[in-house]
Amino acid sequence: MKHWQKMAAPIVIAFIIIVYYIGLAVFFMTVSGVPTAVRILMIVAPLIVAAVMFGVLLNRIKEIQGGEEDDLSQY
């Protein structure tokens, strides 16, 4: 793992964001007095964002391992 230092920041940031959105979904599960449709939306939306963030993290790790450390070089 020669690219470990370059992968540390994306992993930490992605972890923080994923935990935040999962926590947000858990919070909306505990709120009472909210209509069921709104509650489902407020639970599913953060979980989808967390899943997308995980996918983005996996793509970023593959880029770094493939030698593409700088995304801006494409533009």
CHARMM internal coordinates of N, CA and C (Angstrom, degrees):
IC EDIT
DIST 1 N 1 CA 1.4600
DIST 1 CA 1 C 1.5233
ANGL 1 N 1 CA 1 C 110.09
DIST 1 C 2 N 1.3016
ANGL 1 CA 1 C 2 N 115.52
DIHE 1 N 1 CA 1 C 2 N 75.14
DIST 2 N 2 CA 1.4658
ANGL 1 C 2 N 2 CA 118.74
DIHE 1 CA 1 C 2 N 2 CA -179.41
DIST 2 CA 2 C 1.5235
ANGL 2 N 2 CA 2 C 112.23
DIHE 1 C 2 N 2 CA 2 C -76.74
DIST 2 C 3 N 1.3325
ANGL 2 CA 2 C 3 N 117.70
DIHE 2 N 2 CA 2 C 3 N -13.99
DIST 3 N 3 CA 1.4652
ANGL 2 C 3 N 3 CA 121.30
DIHE 2 CA 2 C 3 N 3 CA -178.22
DIST 3 CA 3 C 1.5256
ANGL 3 N 3 CA 3 C 111.83
DIHE 2 C 3 N 3 CA 3 C -101.40
DIST 3 C 4 N 1.3197
ANGL 3 CA 3 C 4 N 118.55
DIHE 3 N 3 CA 3 C 4 N 16.69
DIST 4 N 4 CA 1.4555
ANGL 3 C 4 N 4 CA 121.26
DIHE 3 CA 3 C 4 N 4 CA -174.23
DIST 4 CA 4 C 1.5282
ANGL 4 N 4 CA 4 C 112.32
DIHE 3 C 4 N 4 CA 4 C -58.29
DIST 4 C 5 N 1.3095
ANGL 4 CA 4 C 5 N 117.90
DIHE 4 N 4 CA 4 C 5 N -41.30
DIST 5 N 5 CA 1.4663
ANGL 4 C 5 N 5 CA 120.41
DIHE 4 CA 4 C 5 N 5 CA -178.44
DIST 5 CA 5 C 1.5267
ANGL 5 N 5 CA 5 C 111.17
DIHE 4 C 5 N 5 CA 5 C -65.07
DIST 5 C 6 N 1.3075
ANGL 5 CA 5 C 6 N 117.82
DIHE 5 N 5 CA 5 C 6 N -33.57
DIST 6 N 6 CA 1.4623
ANGL 5 C 6 N 6 CA 120.89
DIHE 5 CA 5 C 6 N 6 CA 179.84
DIST 6 CA 6 C 1.5223
ANGL 6 N 6 CA 6 C 111.43
DIHE 5 C 6 N 6 CA 6 C -77.33
DIST 6 C 7 N 1.3301
ANGL 6 CA 6 C 7 N 117.22
DIHE 6 N 6 CA 6 C 7 N -21.94
DIST 7 N 7 CA 1.4618
ANGL 6 C 7 N 7 CA 120.75
DIHE 6 CA 6 C 7 N 7 CA 179.58
DIST 7 CA 7 C 1.5272
ANGL 7 N 7 CA 7 C 112.38
DIHE 6 C 7 N 7 CA 7 C -90.20
DIST 7 C 8 N 1.3097
ANGL 7 CA 7 C 8 N 118.21
DIHE 7 N 7 CA 7 C 8 N -15.01
DIST 8 N 8 CA 1.4618
ANGL 7 C 8 N 8 CA 121.27
DIHE 7 CA 7 C 8 N 8 CA -174.99
DIST 8 CA 8 C 1.5247
ANGL 8 N 8 CA 8 C 112.09
DIHE 7 C 8 N 8 CA 8 C -62.42
DIST 8 C 9 N 1.3114
ANGL 8 CA 8 C 9 N 117.67
DIHE 8 N 8 CA 8 C 9 N -48.29
DIST 9 N 9 CA 1.4612
ANGL 8 C 9 N 9 CA 120.43
DIHE 8 CA 8 C 9 N 9 CA -177.48
DIST 9 CA 9 C 1.5310
ANGL 9 N 9 CA 9 C 112.39
DIHE 8 C 9 N 9 CA 9 C -63.68
DIST 9 C 10 N 1.3391
ANGL 9 CA 9 C 10 N 120.25
DIHE 9 N 9 CA 9 C 10 N -48.48
DIST 10 N 10 CA 1.4657
ANGL 9 C 10 N 10 CA 118.54
DIHE 9 CA 9 C 10 N 10 CA 177.69
DIST 10 CA 10 C 1.5272
ANGL 10 N 10 CA 10 C 113.12
DIHE 9 C 10 N 10 CA 10 C -60.69
DIST 10 C 11 N 1.3252
ANGL 10 CA 10 C 11 N 117.22
DIHE 10 N 10 CA 10 C 11 N -36.20
DIST 11 N 11 CA 1.4660
ANGL 10 C 11 N 11 CA 120.09
DIHE 10 CA 10 C 11 N 11 CA 179.79
DIST 11 CA 11 C 1.5235
ANGL 11 N 11 CA 11 C 110.43
DIHE 10 C 11 N 11 CA 11 C -66.37
DIST 11 C 12 N 1.3207
ANGL 11 CA 11 C 12 N 117.17
DIHE 11 N 11 CA 11 C 12 N -45.32
DIST 12 N 12 CA 1.4699
ANGL 11 C 12 N 12 CA 121.02
DIHE 11 CA 11 C 12 N 12 CA -178.90
DIST 12 CA 12 C 1.5225
ANGL 12 N 12 CA 12 C 110.68
DIHE 11 C 12 N 12 CA 12 C -64.56
DIST 12 C 13 N 1.3267
ANGL 12 CA 12 C 13 N 117.52
DIHE 12 N 12 CA 12 C 13 N -46.99
DIST 13 N 13 CA 1.4600
ANGL 12 C 13 N 13 CA 121.19
DIHE 12 CA 12 C 13 N 13 CA -179.20
DIST 13 CA 13 C 1.5210
ANGL 13 N 13 CA 13 C 110.81
DIHE 12 C 13 N 13 CA 13 C -63.72
DIST 13 C 14 N 1.3160
ANGL 13 CA 13 C 14 N 117.44
DIHE 13 N 13 CA 13 C 14 N -44.37
DIST 14 N 14 CA 1.4640
ANGL 13 C 14 N 14 CA 120.83
DIHE 13 CA 13 C 14 N 14 CA 179.13
DIST 14 CA 14 C 1.5249
ANGL 14 N 14 CA 14 C 110.68
DIHE 13 C 14 N 14 CA 14 C -63.13
DIST 14 C 15 N 1.3268
ANGL 14 CA 14 C 15 N 117.30
DIHE 14 N 14 CA 14 C 15 N -40.74
DIST 15 N 15 CA 1.4532
ANGL 14 C 15 N 15 CA 120.86
DIHE 14 CA 14 C 15 N 15 CA 178.54
DIST 15 CA 15 C 1.5286
ANGL 15 N 15 CA 15 C 110.95
DIHE 14 C 15 N 15 CA 15 C -60.80
DIST 15 C 16 N 1.3285
ANGL 15 CA 15 C 16 N 116.83
DIHE 15 N 15 CA 15 C 16 N -44.74
DIST 16 N 16 CA 1.4645
ANGL 15 C 16 N 16 CA 120.98
DIHE 15 CA 15 C 16 N 16 CA 179.53
DIST 16 CA 16 C 1.5269
ANGL 16 N 16 CA 16 C 110.52
DIHE 15 C 16 N 16 CA 16 C -61.75
DIST 16 C 17 N 1.3202
ANGL 16 CA 16 C 17 N 117.62
DIHE 16 N 16 CA 16 C 17 N -45.00
DIST 17 N 17 CA 1.4572
ANGL 16 C 17 N 17 CA 121.13
DIHE 16 CA 16 C 17 N 17 CA -178.64
DIST 17 CA 17 C 1.5311
ANGL 17 N 17 CA 17 C 110.89
DIHE 16 C 17 N 17 CA 17 C -66.90
DIST 17 C 18 N 1.3217
ANGL 17 CA 17 C 18 N 117.13
DIHE 17 N 17 CA 17 C 18 N -41.71
DIST 18 N 18 CA 1.4695
ANGL 17 C 18 N 18 CA 120.56
DIHE 17 CA 17 C 18 N 18 CA 179.62
DIST 18 CA 18 C 1.5260
ANGL 18 N 18 CA 18 C 110.58
DIHE 17 C 18 N 18 CA 18 C -63.80
DIST 18 C 19 N 1.3212
ANGL 18 CA 18 C 19 N 117.46
DIHE 18 N 18 CA 18 C 19 N -44.76
DIST 19 N 19 CA 1.4672
ANGL 18 C 19 N 19 CA 120.78
DIHE 18 CA 18 C 19 N 19 CA 178.60
DIST 19 CA 19 C 1.5261
ANGL 19 N 19 CA 19 C 110.39
DIHE 18 C 19 N 19 CA 19 C -62.85
DIST 19 C 20 N 1.3248
ANGL 19 CA 19 C 20 N 117.28
DIHE 19 N 19 CA 19 C 20 N -38.44
DIST 20 N 20 CA 1.4627
ANGL 19 C 20 N 20 CA 120.91
DIHE 19 CA 19 C 20 N 20 CA 178.53
DIST 20 CA 20 C 1.5287
ANGL 20 N 20 CA 20 C 111.06
DIHE 19 C 20 N 20 CA 20 C -61.10
DIST 20 C 21 N 1.3180
ANGL 20 CA 20 C 21 N 117.06
DIHE 20 N 20 CA 20 C 21 N -48.59
DIST 21 N 21 CA 1.4631
ANGL 20 C 21 N 21 CA 119.75
DIHE 20 CA 20 C 21 N 21 CA -177.27
DIST 21 CA 21 C 1.5199
ANGL 21 N 21 CA 21 C 112.24
DIHE 20 C 21 N 21 CA 21 C -70.25
DIST 21 C 22 N 1.3190
ANGL 21 CA 21 C 22 N 117.83
DIHE 21 N 21 CA 21 C 22 N -34.73
DIST 22 N 22 CA 1.4591
ANGL 21 C 22 N 22 CA 119.32
DIHE 21 CA 21 C 22 N 22 CA 175.23
DIST 22 CA 22 C 1.5298
ANGL 22 N 22 CA 22 C 109.81
DIHE 21 C 22 N 22 CA 22 C -67.32
DIST 22 C 23 N 1.3151
ANGL 22 CA 22 C 23 N 116.91
DIHE 22 N 22 CA 22 C 23 N -40.13
DIST 23 N 23 CA 1.4632
ANGL 22 C 23 N 23 CA 120.70
DIHE 22 CA 22 C 23 N 23 CA 175.57
DIST 23 CA 23 C 1.5149
ANGL 23 N 23 CA 23 C 112.06
DIHE 22 C 23 N 23 CA 23 C -62.36
DIST 23 C 24 N 1.3197
ANGL 23 CA 23 C 24 N 116.73
DIHE 23 N 23 CA 23 C 24 N -37.70
DIST 24 N 24 CA 1.4567
ANGL 23 C 24 N 24 CA 121.03
DIHE 23 CA 23 C 24 N 24 CA 177.14
DIST 24 CA 24 C 1.5260
ANGL 24 N 24 CA 24 C 110.67
DIHE 23 C 24 N 24 CA 24 C -63.40
DIST 24 C 25 N 1.3264
ANGL 24 CA 24 C 25 N 117.12
DIHE 24 N 24 CA 24 C 25 N -42.24
DIST 25 N 25 CA 1.4631
ANGL 24 C 25 N 25 CA 121.26
DIHE 24 CA 24 C 25 N 25 CA 177.85
DIST 25 CA 25 C 1.5311
ANGL 25 N 25 CA 25 C 110.70
DIHE 24 C 25 N 25 CA 25 C -63.83
DIST 25 C 26 N 1.3259
ANGL 25 CA 25 C 26 N 116.60
DIHE 25 N 25 CA 25 C 26 N -42.30
DIST 26 N 26 CA 1.4659
ANGL 25 C 26 N 26 CA 120.16
DIHE 25 CA 25 C 26 N 26 CA 178.35
DIST 26 CA 26 C 1.5226
ANGL 26 N 26 CA 26 C 110.23
DIHE 25 C 26 N 26 CA 26 C -63.86
DIST 26 C 27 N 1.3105
ANGL 26 CA 26 C 27 N 117.36
DIHE 26 N 26 CA 26 C 27 N -39.95
DIST 27 N 27 CA 1.4641
ANGL 26 C 27 N 27 CA 120.78
DIHE 26 CA 26 C 27 N 27 CA 177.81
DIST 27 CA 27 C 1.5209
ANGL 27 N 27 CA 27 C 110.73
DIHE 26 C 27 N 27 CA 27 C -59.89
DIST 27 C 28 N 1.3285
ANGL 27 CA 27 C 28 N 117.41
DIHE 27 N 27 CA 27 C 28 N -45.35
DIST 28 N 28 CA 1.4592
ANGL 27 C 28 N 28 CA 119.99
DIHE 27 CA 27 C 28 N 28 CA -178.97
DIST 28 CA 28 C 1.5287
ANGL 28 N 28 CA 28 C 111.85
DIHE 27 C 28 N 28 CA 28 C -68.99
DIST 28 C 29 N 1.3337
ANGL 28 CA 28 C 29 N 117.92
DIHE 28 N 28 CA 28 C 29 N -22.18
DIST 29 N 29 CA 1.4667
ANGL 28 C 29 N 29 CA 119.79
DIHE 28 CA 28 C 29 N 29 CA 174.73
DIST 29 CA 29 C 1.5221
ANGL 29 N 29 CA 29 C 110.97
DIHE 28 C 29 N 29 CA 29 C -69.70
DIST 29 C 30 N 1.3306
ANGL 29 CA 29 C 30 N 116.94
DIHE 29 N 29 CA 29 C 30 N -29.22
DIST 30 N 30 CA 1.4594
ANGL 29 C 30 N 30 CA 120.57
DIHE 29 CA 29 C 30 N 30 CA -176.11
DIST 30 CA 30 C 1.5183
ANGL 30 N 30 CA 30 C 113.64
DIHE 29 C 30 N 30 CA 30 C -90.63
DIST 30 C 31 N 1.3248
ANGL 30 CA 30 C 31 N 119.03
DIHE 30 N 30 CA 30 C 31 N -12.99
DIST 31 N 31 CA 1.4633
ANGL 30 C 31 N 31 CA 121.91
DIHE 30 CA 30 C 31 N 31 CA -178.72
DIST 31 CA 31 C 1.5258
ANGL 31 N 31 CA 31 C 108.62
DIHE 30 C 31 N 31 CA 31 C -74.21
DIST 31 C 32 N 1.3024
ANGL 31 CA 31 C 32 N 115.70
DIHE 31 N 31 CA 31 C 32 N 130.05
DIST 32 N 32 CA 1.4622
ANGL 31 C 32 N 32 CA 119.32
DIHE 31 CA 31 C 32 N 32 CA 179.50
DIST 32 CA 32 C 1.5250
ANGL 32 N 32 CA 32 C 110.26
DIHE 31 C 32 N 32 CA 32 C -103.98
DIST 32 C 33 N 1.3105
ANGL 32 CA 32 C 33 N 116.01
DIHE 32 N 32 CA 32 C 33 N 161.46
DIST 33 N 33 CA 1.4554
ANGL 32 C 33 N 33 CA 121.29
DIHE 32 CA 32 C 33 N 33 CA 177.66
DIST 33 CA 33 C 1.5161
ANGL 33 N 33 CA 33 C 114.40
DIHE 32 C 33 N 33 CA 33 C 84.06
DIST 33 C 34 N 1.3121
ANGL 33 CA 33 C 34 N 117.02
DIHE 33 N 33 CA 33 C 34 N 11.49
DIST 34 N 34 CA 1.4634
ANGL 33 C 34 N 34 CA 121.59
DIHE 33 CA 33 C 34 N 34 CA -179.88
DIST 34 CA 34 C 1.5313
ANGL 34 N 34 CA 34 C 107.53
DIHE 33 C 34 N 34 CA 34 C -105.20
DIST 34 C 35 N 1.3274
ANGL 34 CA 34 C 35 N 118.00
DIHE 34 N 34 CA 34 C 35 N 136.05
DIST 35 N 35 CA 1.4698
ANGL 34 C 35 N 35 CA 119.19
DIHE 34 CA 34 C 35 N 35 CA 178.18
DIST 35 CA 35 C 1.5330
ANGL 35 N 35 CA 35 C 111.64
DIHE 34 C 35 N 35 CA 35 C -56.83
DIST 35 C 36 N 1.3190
ANGL 35 CA 35 C 36 N 115.75
DIHE 35 N 35 CA 35 C 36 N 149.73
DIST 36 N 36 CA 1.4569
ANGL 35 C 36 N 36 CA 121.65
DIHE 35 CA 35 C 36 N 36 CA -174.57
DIST 36 CA 36 C 1.5177
ANGL 36 N 36 CA 36 C 112.66
DIHE 35 C 36 N 36 CA 36 C -59.53
DIST 36 C 37 N 1.3230
ANGL 36 CA 36 C 37 N 118.15
DIHE 36 N 36 CA 36 C 37 N -42.48
DIST 37 N 37 CA 1.4666
ANGL 36 C 37 N 37 CA 121.10
DIHE 36 CA 36 C 37 N 37 CA -179.12
DIST 37 CA 37 C 1.5248
ANGL 37 N 37 CA 37 C 111.15
DIHE 36 C 37 N 37 CA 37 C -62.24
DIST 37 C 38 N 1.3119
ANGL 37 CA 37 C 38 N 116.68
DIHE 37 N 37 CA 37 C 38 N -42.13
DIST 38 N 38 CA 1.4657
ANGL 37 C 38 N 38 CA 120.91
DIHE 37 CA 37 C 38 N 38 CA 178.94
DIST 38 CA 38 C 1.5233
ANGL 38 N 38 CA 38 C 109.98
DIHE 37 C 38 N 38 CA 38 C -67.82
DIST 38 C 39 N 1.3116
ANGL 38 CA 38 C 39 N 116.74
DIHE 38 N 38 CA 38 C 39 N -39.96
DIST 39 N 39 CA 1.4619
ANGL 38 C 39 N 39 CA 120.92
DIHE 38 CA 38 C 39 N 39 CA 179.87
DIST 39 CA 39 C 1.5366
ANGL 39 N 39 CA 39 C 110.48
DIHE 38 C 39 N 39 CA 39 C -62.98
DIST 39 C 40 N 1.3263
ANGL 39 CA 39 C 40 N 116.49
DIHE 39 N 39 CA 39 C 40 N -44.05
DIST 40 N 40 CA 1.4686
ANGL 39 C 40 N 40 CA 119.92
DIHE 39 CA 39 C 40 N 40 CA 178.80
DIST 40 CA 40 C 1.5235
ANGL 40 N 40 CA 40 C 110.21
DIHE 39 C 40 N 40 CA 40 C -62.12
DIST 40 C 41 N 1.3259
ANGL 40 CA 40 C 41 N 117.12
DIHE 40 N 40 CA 40 C 41 N -43.70
DIST 41 N 41 CA 1.4648
ANGL 40 C 41 N 41 CA 121.33
DIHE 40 CA 40 C 41 N 41 CA 178.71
DIST 41 CA 41 C 1.5213
ANGL 41 N 41 CA 41 C 111.02
DIHE 40 C 41 N 41 CA 41 C -61.51
DIST 41 C 42 N 1.3207
ANGL 41 CA 41 C 42 N 116.56
DIHE 41 N 41 CA 41 C 42 N -42.91
DIST 42 N 42 CA 1.4597
ANGL 41 C 42 N 42 CA 120.70
DIHE 41 CA 41 C 42 N 42 CA -177.12
DIST 42 CA 42 C 1.5306
ANGL 42 N 42 CA 42 C 112.55
DIHE 41 C 42 N 42 CA 42 C -75.58
DIST 42 C 43 N 1.3293
ANGL 42 CA 42 C 43 N 117.41
DIHE 42 N 42 CA 42 C 43 N -10.96
DIST 43 N 43 CA 1.4570
ANGL 42 C 43 N 43 CA 120.79
DIHE 42 CA 42 C 43 N 43 CA 174.32
DIST 43 CA 43 C 1.5225
ANGL 43 N 43 CA 43 C 110.40
DIHE 42 C 43 N 43 CA 43 C -95.51
DIST 43 C 44 N 1.3302
ANGL 43 CA 43 C 44 N 116.30
DIHE 43 N 43 CA 43 C 44 N -42.62
DIST 44 N 44 CA 1.4604
ANGL 43 C 44 N 44 CA 120.79
DIHE 43 CA 43 C 44 N 44 CA -175.24
DIST 44 CA 44 C 1.5359
ANGL 44 N 44 CA 44 C 111.53
DIHE 43 C 44 N 44 CA 44 C -72.15
DIST 44 C 45 N 1.3131
ANGL 44 CA 44 C 45 N 117.83
DIHE 44 N 44 CA 44 C 45 N -41.01
DIST 45 N 45 CA 1.4709
ANGL 44 C 45 N 45 CA 120.98
DIHE 44 CA 44 C 45 N 45 CA -176.54
DIST 45 CA 45 C 1.5381
ANGL 45 N 45 CA 45 C 112.35
DIHE 44 C 45 N 45 CA 45 C -59.07
DIST 45 C 46 N 1.3418
ANGL 45 CA 45 C 46 N 119.52
DIHE 45 N 45 CA 45 C 46 N -49.85
DIST 46 N 46 CA 1.4722
ANGL 45 C 46 N 46 CA 118.30
DIHE 45 CA 45 C 46 N 46 CA 178.06
DIST 46 CA 46 C 1.5223
ANGL 46 N 46 CA 46 C 113.14
DIHE 45 C 46 N 46 CA 46 C -64.11
DIST 46 C 47 N 1.3304
ANGL 46 CA 46 C 47 N 117.38
DIHE 46 N 46 CA 46 C 47 N -33.54
DIST 47 N 47 CA 1.4650
ANGL 46 C 47 N 47 CA 119.53
DIHE 46 CA 46 C 47 N 47 CA 178.94
DIST 47 CA 47 C 1.5256
ANGL 47 N 47 CA 47 C 110.93
DIHE 46 C 47 N 47 CA 47 C -67.95
DIST 47 C 48 N 1.3272
ANGL 47 CA 47 C 48 N 116.96
DIHE 47 N 47 CA 47 C 48 N -36.17
DIST 48 N 48 CA 1.4661
ANGL 47 C 48 N 48 CA 120.50
DIHE 47 CA 47 C 48 N 48 CA 176.35
DIST 48 CA 48 C 1.5271
ANGL 48 N 48 CA 48 C 110.02
DIHE 47 C 48 N 48 CA 48 C -65.44
DIST 48 C 49 N 1.3256
ANGL 48 CA 48 C 49 N 116.45
DIHE 48 N 48 CA 48 C 49 N -43.68
DIST 49 N 49 CA 1.4681
ANGL 48 C 49 N 49 CA 120.14
DIHE 48 CA 48 C 49 N 49 CA 178.82
DIST 49 CA 49 C 1.5325
ANGL 49 N 49 CA 49 C 110.43
DIHE 48 C 49 N 49 CA 49 C -62.13
DIST 49 C 50 N 1.3242
ANGL 49 CA 49 C 50 N 117.20
DIHE 49 N 49 CA 49 C 50 N -40.23
DIST 50 N 50 CA 1.4703
ANGL 49 C 50 N 50 CA 120.61
DIHE 49 CA 49 C 50 N 50 CA 178.46
DIST 50 CA 50 C 1.5283
ANGL 50 N 50 CA 50 C 110.54
DIHE 49 C 50 N 50 CA 50 C -63.91
DIST 50 C 51 N 1.3326
ANGL 50 CA 50 C 51 N 116.94
DIHE 50 N 50 CA 50 C 51 N -40.67
DIST 51 N 51 CA 1.4669
ANGL 50 C 51 N 51 CA 120.30
DIHE 50 CA 50 C 51 N 51 CA 178.90
DIST 51 CA 51 C 1.5223
ANGL 51 N 51 CA 51 C 111.20
DIHE 50 C 51 N 51 CA 51 C -65.85
DIST 51 C 52 N 1.3241
ANGL 51 CA 51 C 52 N 116.94
DIHE 51 N 51 CA 51 C 52 N -40.55
DIST 52 N 52 CA 1.4671
ANGL 51 C 52 N 52 CA 120.79
DIHE 51 CA 51 C 52 N 52 CA 178.08
DIST 52 CA 52 C 1.5285
ANGL 52 N 52 CA 52 C 110.01
DIHE 51 C 52 N 52 CA 52 C -64.79
DIST 52 C 53 N 1.3138
ANGL 52 CA 52 C 53 N 116.91
DIHE 52 N 52 CA 52 C 53 N -40.48
DIST 53 N 53 CA 1.4621
ANGL 52 C 53 N 53 CA 120.62
DIHE 52 CA 52 C 53 N 53 CA 178.44
DIST 53 CA 53 C 1.5222
ANGL 53 N 53 CA 53 C 110.88
DIHE 52 C 53 N 53 CA 53 C -62.18
DIST 53 C 54 N 1.3176
ANGL 53 CA 53 C 54 N 116.99
DIHE 53 N 53 CA 53 C 54 N -38.28
DIST 54 N 54 CA 1.4602
ANGL 53 C 54 N 54 CA 120.79
DIHE 53 CA 53 C 54 N 54 CA 177.58
DIST 54 CA 54 C 1.5307
ANGL 54 N 54 CA 54 C 110.20
DIHE 53 C 54 N 54 CA 54 C -64.62
DIST 54 C 55 N 1.3276
ANGL 54 CA 54 C 55 N 116.34
DIHE 54 N 54 CA 54 C 55 N -40.99
DIST 55 N 55 CA 1.4636
ANGL 54 C 55 N 55 CA 120.21
DIHE 54 CA 54 C 55 N 55 CA 177.00
DIST 55 CA 55 C 1.5145
ANGL 55 N 55 CA 55 C 112.35
DIHE 54 C 55 N 55 CA 55 C -63.57
DIST 55 C 56 N 1.3159
ANGL 55 CA 55 C 56 N 116.62
DIHE 55 N 55 CA 55 C 56 N -40.60
DIST 56 N 56 CA 1.4628
ANGL 55 C 56 N 56 CA 121.31
DIHE 55 CA 55 C 56 N 56 CA 177.85
DIST 56 CA 56 C 1.5287
ANGL 56 N 56 CA 56 C 109.83
DIHE 55 C 56 N 56 CA 56 C -63.93
DIST 56 C 57 N 1.3166
ANGL 56 CA 56 C 57 N 116.63
DIHE 56 N 56 CA 56 C 57 N -39.76
DIST 57 N 57 CA 1.4664
ANGL 56 C 57 N 57 CA 120.41
DIHE 56 CA 56 C 57 N 57 CA 177.96
DIST 57 CA 57 C 1.5275
ANGL 57 N 57 CA 57 C 110.76
DIHE 56 C 57 N 57 CA 57 C -62.18
DIST 57 C 58 N 1.3296
ANGL 57 CA 57 C 58 N 116.98
DIHE 57 N 57 CA 57 C 58 N -44.53
DIST 58 N 58 CA 1.4634
ANGL 57 C 58 N 58 CA 119.74
DIHE 57 CA 57 C 58 N 58 CA 178.76
DIST 58 CA 58 C 1.5307
ANGL 58 N 58 CA 58 C 111.38
DIHE 57 C 58 N 58 CA 58 C -61.60
DIST 58 C 59 N 1.3367
ANGL 58 CA 58 C 59 N 117.20
DIHE 58 N 58 CA 58 C 59 N -41.69
DIST 59 N 59 CA 1.4684
ANGL 58 C 59 N 59 CA 120.38
DIHE 58 CA 58 C 59 N 59 CA 177.29
DIST 59 CA 59 C 1.5222
ANGL 59 N 59 CA 59 C 111.41
DIHE 58 C 59 N 59 CA 59 C -63.32
DIST 59 C 60 N 1.3233
ANGL 59 CA 59 C 60 N 116.91
DIHE 59 N 59 CA 59 C 60 N -40.13
DIST 60 N 60 CA 1.4676
ANGL 59 C 60 N 60 CA 120.81
DIHE 59 CA 59 C 60 N 60 CA -179.83
DIST 60 CA 60 C 1.5222
ANGL 60 N 60 CA 60 C 110.74
DIHE 59 C 60 N 60 CA 60 C -65.90
DIST 60 C 61 N 1.3203
ANGL 60 CA 60 C 61 N 117.03
DIHE 60 N 60 CA 60 C 61 N -40.00
DIST 61 N 61 CA 1.4629
ANGL 60 C 61 N 61 CA 120.43
DIHE 60 CA 60 C 61 N 61 CA 178.58
DIST 61 CA 61 C 1.5259
ANGL 61 N 61 CA 61 C 109.95
DIHE 60 C 61 N 61 CA 61 C -63.66
DIST 61 C 62 N 1.3264
ANGL 61 CA 61 C 62 N 117.38
DIHE 61 N 61 CA 61 C 62 N -41.63
DIST 62 N 62 CA 1.4679
ANGL 61 C 62 N 62 CA 120.58
DIHE 61 CA 61 C 62 N 62 CA 177.90
DIST 62 CA 62 C 1.5224
ANGL 62 N 62 CA 62 C 111.03
DIHE 61 C 62 N 62 CA 62 C -63.36
DIST 62 C 63 N 1.3356
ANGL 62 CA 62 C 63 N 117.19
DIHE 62 N 62 CA 62 C 63 N -38.80
DIST 63 N 63 CA 1.4607
ANGL 62 C 63 N 63 CA 120.87
DIHE 62 CA 62 C 63 N 63 CA 177.80
DIST 63 CA 63 C 1.5201
ANGL 63 N 63 CA 63 C 110.70
DIHE 62 C 63 N 63 CA 63 C -62.84
DIST 63 C 64 N 1.3204
ANGL 63 CA 63 C 64 N 116.46
DIHE 63 N 63 CA 63 C 64 N -45.54
DIST 64 N 64 CA 1.4616
ANGL 63 C 64 N 64 CA 120.11
DIHE 63 CA 63 C 64 N 64 CA -178.51
DIST 64 CA 64 C 1.5216
ANGL 64 N 64 CA 64 C 110.39
DIHE 63 C 64 N 64 CA 64 C -65.01
DIST 64 C 65 N 1.3263
ANGL 64 CA 64 C 65 N 117.34
DIHE 64 N 64 CA 64 C 65 N -42.60
DIST 65 N 65 CA 1.4592
ANGL 64 C 65 N 65 CA 120.30
DIHE 64 CA 64 C 65 N 65 CA 179.01
DIST 65 CA 65 C 1.5163
ANGL 65 N 65 CA 65 C 111.75
DIHE 64 C 65 N 65 CA 65 C -66.41
DIST 65 C 66 N 1.3248
ANGL 65 CA 65 C 66 N 116.81
DIHE 65 N 65 CA 65 C 66 N -28.22
DIST 66 N 66 CA 1.4557
ANGL 65 C 66 N 66 CA 120.60
DIHE 65 CA 65 C 66 N 66 CA 178.76
DIST 66 CA 66 C 1.5149
ANGL 66 N 66 CA 66 C 113.45
DIHE 65 C 66 N 66 CA 66 C -82.99
DIST 66 C 67 N 1.3128
ANGL 66 CA 66 C 67 N 118.06
DIHE 66 N 66 CA 66 C 67 N -0.35
DIST 67 N 67 CA 1.4558
ANGL 66 C 67 N 67 CA 121.49
DIHE 66 CA 66 C 67 N 67 CA 177.12
DIST 67 CA 67 C 1.5113
ANGL 67 N 67 CA 67 C 114.10
DIHE 66 C 67 N 67 CA 67 C 95.99
DIST 67 C 68 N 1.3107
ANGL 67 CA 67 C 68 N 118.31
DIHE 67 N 67 CA 67 C 68 N 3.75
DIST 68 N 68 CA 1.4672
ANGL 67 C 68 N 68 CA 121.68
DIHE 67 CA 67 C 68 N 68 CA 179.86
DIST 68 CA 68 C 1.5229
ANGL 68 N 68 CA 68 C 108.34
DIHE 67 C 68 N 68 CA 68 C -97.96
DIST 68 C 69 N 1.3441
ANGL 68 CA 68 C 69 N 115.90
DIHE 68 N 68 CA 68 C 69 N 77.99
DIST 69 N 69 CA 1.4652
ANGL 68 C 69 N 69 CA 119.95
DIHE 68 CA 68 C 69 N 69 CA -177.42
DIST 69 CA 69 C 1.5183
ANGL 69 N 69 CA 69 C 112.23
DIHE 68 C 69 N 69 CA 69 C -78.74
DIST 69 C 70 N 1.3023
ANGL 69 CA 69 C 70 N 117.36
DIHE 69 N 69 CA 69 C 70 N -26.27
DIST 70 N 70 CA 1.4558
ANGL 69 C 70 N 70 CA 121.99
DIHE 69 CA 69 C 70 N 70 CA -173.17
DIST 70 CA 70 C 1.5232
ANGL 70 N 70 CA 70 C 109.57
DIHE 69 C 70 N 70 CA 70 C -114.98
DIST 70 C 71 N 1.3211
ANGL 70 CA 70 C 71 N 116.89
DIHE 70 N 70 CA 70 C 71 N 104.59
DIST 71 N 71 CA 1.4660
ANGL 70 C 71 N 71 CA 121.34
DIHE 70 CA 70 C 71 N 71 CA 179.32
DIST 71 CA 71 C 1.5237
ANGL 71 N 71 CA 71 C 111.94
DIHE 70 C 71 N 71 CA 71 C -66.55
DIST 71 C 72 N 1.3095
ANGL 71 CA 71 C 72 N 117.34
DIHE 71 N 71 CA 71 C 72 N -26.96
DIST 72 N 72 CA 1.4620
ANGL 71 C 72 N 72 CA 120.31
DIHE 71 CA 71 C 72 N 72 CA -176.52
DIST 72 CA 72 C 1.5229
ANGL 72 N 72 CA 72 C 112.62
DIHE 71 C 72 N 72 CA 72 C -70.04
DIST 72 C 73 N 1.3164
ANGL 72 CA 72 C 73 N 118.21
DIHE 72 N 72 CA 72 C 73 N -15.54
DIST 73 N 73 CA 1.4606
ANGL 72 C 73 N 73 CA 120.42
DIHE 72 CA 72 C 73 N 73 CA -179.94
DIST 73 CA 73 C 1.5135
ANGL 73 N 73 CA 73 C 112.10
DIHE 72 C 73 N 73 CA 73 C -68.70
DIST 73 C 74 N 1.3211
ANGL 73 CA 73 C 74 N 117.55
DIHE 73 N 73 CA 73 C 74 N -14.32
DIST 74 N 74 CA 1.4647
ANGL 73 C 74 N 74 CA 121.23
DIHE 73 CA 73 C 74 N 74 CA 179.31
DIST 74 CA 74 C 1.5229
ANGL 74 N 74 CA 74 C 112.11
DIHE 73 C 74 N 74 CA 74 C -78.45
DIST 74 C 75 N 1.3156
ANGL 74 CA 74 C 75 N 117.17
DIHE 74 N 74 CA 74 C 75 N -15.43
DIST 75 N 75 CA 1.4718
ANGL 74 C 75 N 75 CA 120.44
DIHE 74 CA 74 C 75 N 75 CA -173.21
DIST 75 CA 75 C 1.5003
ANGL 75 N 75 CA 75 C 112.32
DIHE 74 C 75 N 75 CA 75 C -111.36
END
COOR INIT
IC SEED 1 N 1 CA 1 C
IC BUILD
